[in-house]
């Protein structure tokens, strides 16, 4: 379980894919310039934003999207231990306030002081789906899409990259049909999909 909606998770995952911890932290910054979709978390005190940030990282670790690596050790070896232990190592390293992230008034703590960074690719990486029907191999959100300002639990206001999902991405026609009925803005260009939705 996580505090984030599926939409927020998908947007953050695809927006941060192959990024460093600093880019992921941007979603929790107290003065965001372009957080999509908007999250109430950014208005919370630093301690609460830090815990939400760690919760997201824990979720991505558990699902197999990222691994932690020691940033300043030769070869940047992966952290060992359980996921809670790895999260605790980062929690202990993080500053206790926003000012602690600054160096000469610049927010460069993750680059200059953080002992841990994230790795998004390694041999045998096989992340779990975020939700039924999600295929981690694909990018769902068009990079040119923008959030329209509404916080909506439905998918009706999202723009997705055309042609990404295919029938063979699902375990059966029934699963595919149910998915597209629930998420009509997942664009596809396969006539067979149109048939099974009807």
Backbone torsions as a table, in degrees:
resi	resn	phi	psi	omega
1	UNK	NA	147.4	180.0
2	UNK	-145.8	155.7	179.8
3	UNK	-74.7	-12.9	-173.4
4	UNK	-88.6	145.2	174.3
5	UNK	-73.9	162.4	177.5
6	UNK	-60.1	-39.0	179.0
7	UNK	-61.6	-44.9	179.4
8	UNK	-63.7	-43.4	179.4
9	UNK	-60.8	-45.3	-178.1
10	UNK	-64.9	-43.2	-179.1
11	UNK	-65.3	-44.4	-179.7
12	UNK	-67.1	-41.3	-179.8
13	UNK	-61.1	-48.2	-177.5
14	UNK	-74.2	-31.0	178.2
15	UNK	-73.5	-31.7	-176.3
16	UNK	-98.4	-7.0	-177.0
17	UNK	-50.6	125.7	179.7
18	UNK	72.7	14.8	177.9
19	UNK	-97.0	171.9	177.5
20	UNK	-94.3	178.7	-178.3
21	UNK	-61.2	-33.6	-180.0
22	UNK	-60.4	-42.5	179.7
23	UNK	-67.0	-36.0	177.3
24	UNK	-68.5	-39.4	178.9
25	UNK	-61.2	-27.7	179.8
26	UNK	-53.3	-30.8	179.2
27	UNK	-69.5	-13.3	-176.7
28	UNK	-117.6	10.2	-176.6
29	UNK	-68.4	144.3	-178.2
30	UNK	-68.9	-23.1	179.7
31	UNK	-126.4	68.1	-177.0
32	UNK	-69.8	148.0	177.1
33	UNK	-104.9	-27.5	-177.7
34	UNK	-156.5	69.2	177.6
35	UNK	-94.4	121.5	-178.5
36	UNK	-132.5	127.7	-9.4
37	UNK	-71.9	157.7	-176.7
38	UNK	-62.6	143.6	179.6
39	UNK	-126.5	134.9	178.8
40	UNK	-66.4	-17.3	-177.2
41	UNK	-56.5	-34.4	-173.8
42	UNK	-64.4	-17.2	179.6
43	UNK	-92.9	-0.4	-177.9
44	UNK	-83.1	163.6	175.4
45	UNK	-61.2	160.4	-175.8
46	UNK	-54.0	-45.2	-176.1
47	UNK	-59.1	-40.6	-179.7
48	UNK	-72.0	-37.5	176.8
49	UNK	-66.1	-38.6	178.0
50	UNK	-61.4	-42.8	-179.7
51	UNK	-68.0	-36.0	176.3
52	UNK	-65.6	-40.5	176.3
53	UNK	-59.2	-46.3	179.5
54	UNK	-67.7	-33.3	176.9
55	UNK	-64.0	-43.3	177.7
56	UNK	-62.0	-45.3	180.0
57	UNK	-62.9	-40.2	177.6
58	UNK	-61.2	-42.7	178.2
59	UNK	-61.2	-45.6	-179.6
60	UNK	-67.3	-34.0	175.2
61	UNK	-66.4	-46.5	-178.4
62	UNK	-62.8	-37.6	-178.9
63	UNK	-81.7	-8.0	176.7
64	UNK	84.6	20.9	178.9
65	UNK	-84.6	-31.0	-177.7
66	UNK	-134.2	164.9	167.5
67	UNK	-134.1	152.5	175.2
68	UNK	-90.4	142.2	175.6
69	UNK	-133.3	149.3	175.3
70	UNK	-74.3	119.0	-172.7
71	UNK	-71.4	-32.3	-173.1
72	UNK	-106.4	6.2	178.1
73	UNK	-95.3	146.8	-177.3
74	UNK	-57.9	130.0	-179.1
75	UNK	79.5	-2.0	-178.2
76	UNK	44.1	63.7	-178.7
77	UNK	-65.9	152.1	178.7
78	UNK	-68.0	148.5	173.2
79	UNK	-68.5	147.7	176.2
80	UNK	-109.3	172.5	-178.6
81	UNK	97.6	174.1	-179.3
82	UNK	-69.2	164.6	178.1
83	UNK	-60.8	-44.5	176.0
84	UNK	-58.3	-36.6	178.3
85	UNK	-67.6	-39.5	178.5
86	UNK	-67.0	-41.9	177.5
87	UNK	-62.7	-39.4	179.4
88	UNK	-64.4	-36.8	177.6
89	UNK	-61.1	-40.7	178.2
90	UNK	-72.1	-40.0	179.0
91	UNK	-57.6	-43.7	-179.3
92	UNK	-67.8	-27.5	-179.8
93	UNK	-81.8	-28.9	-176.1
94	UNK	-65.7	145.0	175.2
95	UNK	-63.3	167.7	-178.4
96	UNK	-95.6	-1.3	179.4
97	UNK	-158.7	170.8	-178.9
98	UNK	-61.5	-35.9	-178.6
99	UNK	-62.6	-30.4	179.8
100	UNK	-66.6	-18.0	178.1
101	UNK	-82.9	-7.2	-176.6
102	UNK	-95.7	146.2	171.9
103	UNK	-137.0	115.7	-173.1
104	UNK	55.0	42.0	178.4
105	UNK	67.4	12.8	177.7
106	UNK	-113.3	137.9	-178.5
107	UNK	-79.8	71.8	-174.0
108	UNK	-116.6	17.3	-176.4
109	UNK	-57.0	-43.3	-177.3
110	UNK	-63.2	-30.3	179.1
111	UNK	-82.9	-36.8	-169.6
112	UNK	-103.3	-23.0	-173.3
113	UNK	-125.9	-26.8	-174.5
114	UNK	-66.5	126.2	-178.9
115	UNK	-78.5	-8.7	-173.2
116	UNK	-123.8	143.6	171.0
117	UNK	-136.8	175.5	-177.9
118	UNK	-107.2	149.9	175.8
119	UNK	-120.1	132.4	-176.8
120	UNK	-105.8	-9.6	-176.9
121	UNK	-139.6	135.1	176.1
122	UNK	-161.3	159.2	-179.7
123	UNK	-59.0	132.3	178.3
124	UNK	81.3	8.2	179.1
125	UNK	-60.5	128.1	-177.6
126	UNK	-147.9	75.5	-175.1
127	UNK	-67.2	154.3	178.0
128	UNK	-79.9	152.6	175.2
129	UNK	-62.4	148.6	176.0
130	UNK	-74.9	-28.3	-177.3
131	UNK	-157.6	162.1	-179.9
132	UNK	-55.9	127.9	-179.6
133	UNK	93.8	-14.1	179.0
134	UNK	-72.8	133.7	176.7
135	UNK	-113.8	109.1	-176.8
136	UNK	-60.6	-14.0	179.9
137	UNK	-75.1	-16.2	-172.9
138	UNK	-108.7	156.2	170.8
139	UNK	-100.2	123.7	-174.2
140	UNK	-96.6	-32.5	-174.3
141	UNK	-96.8	125.3	177.5
142	UNK	-59.4	126.5	-178.9
143	UNK	-60.5	-18.1	177.6
144	UNK	-89.6	-5.4	-178.8
145	UNK	-72.0	152.3	177.5
146	UNK	-133.5	149.8	177.6
147	UNK	-70.4	136.9	-173.5
148	UNK	-91.5	9.3	175.3
149	UNK	95.3	-6.5	-179.6
150	UNK	-100.6	137.7	171.8
151	UNK	-95.5	107.7	-171.6
152	UNK	-134.4	126.4	-179.7
153	UNK	-70.5	-14.5	178.9
154	UNK	-85.3	168.3	-178.7
155	UNK	-96.6	6.9	-168.9
156	UNK	-69.1	-16.0	-177.2
157	UNK	-104.9	13.2	-177.2
158	UNK	-99.3	150.0	175.5
159	UNK	-111.7	126.2	-177.3
160	UNK	-115.8	155.5	-179.9
161	UNK	-66.6	124.6	-177.4
162	UNK	-63.1	145.9	169.4
163	UNK	73.9	17.1	-176.4
164	UNK	-84.0	-36.4	-178.1
165	UNK	-96.6	141.6	178.0
166	UNK	-128.4	161.7	-179.4
167	UNK	-57.8	-36.8	-176.9
168	UNK	-74.1	-0.4	172.9
169	UNK	-80.6	-7.2	-177.7
170	UNK	-114.8	158.3	-177.3
171	UNK	-74.6	-21.8	179.6
172	UNK	-160.5	167.4	176.1
173	UNK	-64.1	-34.1	-179.3
174	UNK	-64.1	-42.9	179.4
175	UNK	-65.2	-43.1	179.5
176	UNK	-63.1	-43.9	-179.4
177	UNK	-61.9	-45.4	179.9
178	UNK	-63.0	-38.8	-179.1
179	UNK	-64.5	-47.7	-176.7
180	UNK	-71.0	-30.0	174.7
181	UNK	-65.5	-37.1	-179.5
182	UNK	-79.1	-27.0	-175.3
183	UNK	-130.5	70.5	-172.9
184	UNK	-65.5	-17.8	-178.9
185	UNK	-88.7	5.7	167.5
186	UNK	-77.0	103.2	-175.7
187	UNK	-73.1	149.2	176.6
188	UNK	-153.3	160.3	-177.4
189	UNK	-126.0	31.0	-179.6
190	UNK	-107.0	114.7	-180.0
191	UNK	-54.1	-32.7	-179.2
192	UNK	-59.1	-36.6	179.1
193	UNK	-63.2	-42.2	178.7
194	UNK	-60.2	-36.9	-179.8
195	UNK	-66.8	-45.6	-173.9
196	UNK	-76.3	-19.3	175.7
197	UNK	-71.4	-37.0	177.9
198	UNK	-67.8	NA	NA
